[in-house]
């Protein structure tokens, strides 16, 4: 799919944490990259690379110490805290490794929550929540609470919730990290469908080089610096998976 206008742009992003005056620890050392509308990009790095700090900045959960960050035309540096709260709710769909679903609240209500904060009426948000849960294969589990769902089912609810306000970008932090390989495959297939069929912009944060190959572009982060960019191999991976499936069907 062809990429469109700039969706997010980071220029010379530094992030420091103060660990007791006058000590200062810099985690990000001048990060620069751009993601265009409709791209599926991964940021890959091992523990300690700075990817969690970078994710918080991309998700407008934290601000850089210095540098410029623009998200869908909004200058994050100039936005007030309440404006960032609105921006996160309307423009960013978060998917976390730990799901972050509300306990004792069924799947429909969990998906409705971002729409409620956005002021969407009850009937409209309930209908949209049902539609989104159907899209991720959760039609028969809509009335179940999180403790009644498997890990994969929880993550599908989380993806539906991320799509609630039709966000400009989906930010997925290790979305398959707590899942077995087969379930993780189902979750990645949902992301590919959102990207390929709905044109969603997706930024995947991962420690897995193998998982990053499923994206269009790979940004490698190491010790707070971008150490390179490369192209993903999803089309080849998809073709290989198709061949393997056909061979298994013939064997049966």
N, C-alpha and C positions, 0 to 999 in steps of 0.2 A: 504494500500500500504506500502511496506517495505521501511524504510528510508535508504538512502545511506551514502555517505561520509559527513564529516562535511562541511556545507555550510557557517555558520557564528559562531564565537566563541568570547564571551566577557569574559575577565578575570579581576576581581577586578576593574571594571570601576567606577571611581569617576568623578563627574562633579560639578565644583564650578563656581559661578558667583560673580564677584566683584561689590559691590554696594557702592563703595566709600572707598578708602584706610583709615584704614586698614581692613575695614569690608569685610567679605567674607561669601557667603551663599552657602552651599553645597546641591545640589539637589539629586544627586545619591551617595550612600554610599557604593560602593564596590559591584557592580552588576556582577554576574557570571551566564551565561547560554550558551548553545550550541543548534543550530538548524541544523539538518541534511538535506541533499538533499532529496527533495520529501516530507518533512513534511508540515503539515498545523498547525501552532502554533498560539495561541492568547496570547497577553499580555494585561491583564485586570487590570484596576485601576481607581479609582475615580479622580476627578479634584484635582490637587495638589499632586498626587502620584508620579509624575516624568515621566509619560509615554510619554509626548510630547518631553521632553528632551532626553529620551532614543530613541525615534523614530528618532530624528534628528541625533543621533550618529549612529544608525543602518543604516540609509540612507546615511551616509557619508556627511551629510549637516553640521555637526559640529564634533569637535574632543573632546574626553574625556580629562579632566584635567590630570588624571593619569589612568593607566591601559592599557590593550592590547586588540585590536579588529582586528580580521582577517575575511575577507569576501571573500569567494571563492578562498582562497589561497593568497590573497593580504593583507599585513600588513598595515593597515590604518595609523598607527602612522608614518611609514616611507615614505608614499606616499606624493608627492608634490601636491600643490593645483590643478595644471592643470591635474595631473594624477587622482585625485579624481573626477574632472569634467568628464573625459572620463569614469571612472569606473561607476559613477552614470548613465551615458547615456546608457552604454552597459550592465551593470550587474543588475541594479535595475529598476523595473517597479513600479512607484509611482501611488497610487490611493488615492485621498484626498476627504474629506467630501464635500469640496467646488468645486470639479471637476477641477478647474484650467485650463479650456479650454480658448483658445484665441478667443476673441470676433471678430465678422465680418470675421471669417474664418470658412469655412465649415468643416464638420466632417472628410472628407477625408484628408484635409490639416492638421487638428489637429493631426490626427494619423500619418501622414507622417513626422511631425516635428522632432521627435527623430531620425528617419532614415536619414533625411537630415543632421543633426548634425553629424551623424556617417559616412557620406560620401557615402550613398547608392544612386545609380543612380535614376533619375526621374521615368523611366518606372517601374523599380523593386519596388521602394517604393510605387508607386501608386497601383500596383497590390496587394502588400502585405497589404496595408491599406484597400483595398476593401475586401480582404479575411478575415481580422480580424473583420471588421465591420459586415460582413455576419455571422461570428461565434457568435457575441453577439446580433444578431437579428436586425441589423440596416440597412439592405439592402435597404429599401425604404426611408431612411433619410440621406443618405450619403452626399447629396449636401446642407443640411440645416445647417445654422449657429446656434451657441449655443442658441441664444435668440428665436429660432424657435423650440426648443426642450424642453420636460418636464424634470424634475429632474432625473427621472429614465433613460431617453434616454441620457442625458448628462453623467451620470455615466457609461453607457455602452460604450459610446465613450471614456471616460477616461480609462476604462479597456482595450479597444482595443489599445489605445495609449500606455498603460503600457506594452503591449505585443509586441510592434513594433519591438524592437531589440532582441526579444527572450531572455529576461533577465534571469539571474540565480535565481533571487528572486523577488517576488511581495510583496511590502510593502504597506499595505492598512490601512490608518488612518481614523477610524470611517466612513467607506464607505457607510453605510446606515443611518448615523446620521441625514441627512437632508431629508430623504424620509419617506413616509407613510409605514405602515407595509407590505402591499401587494407588493409594488414596491421594498422594502427592501428584501423581500423574493426572488424576481426575481434576484436581484443582488447577493445575497448569493448563489443562485443556479448556477450562472455563475462561481463564485469562486470554488464551489465544482466540477464543470465540468472541469475547468482548472487543478484542483488538481488530480482528479480521472482519467481523460482521457489523460491528457498531462503530468502528473507527476510534475507539477509546485510546487516549494517551495513557501509557502505563510506565511507571518507574518501579522497577523491582530491585530491592536491596537484598543482597545475598552474600554468603561466604562461599557459595558453591560455584566453582568455575564451570562445572557440568551444567548446572541450571542456567547460568548466564548465557550459555550457547544457544538457548531457546529464544533469545531476544534478538532484535535487529542490530543493536549496537551495544557494545560492552565497554563500560568505563571502569578501569582498574584503579583502585585507591589503595595506597600503601603509605603508612606513616604520615597520614594527613596530607598527602600530595597525590595528584592524579599522575600515574606512571604510564598511562597509555590508553588508547582507544582502539577497538578492533570490531570487525563485523561478526555478528552471530551466525549460526548455522542451522536455524530452525527449518528452513525448507529442506535441507538434506536430512536432518533428523526425522522430519515428518515423513519423507519418502522412505527412509530406512524402516521406520515403524510400520508403514503400510505394507512393505515387502514382507516383514517378519510376520505380520498378522495374516497375510495371504498364505504364507508357507505353513503357519500353524493350522489354518482352516483346512488346507489340503491334507495335512498329516492326520487330521481327525476323520 
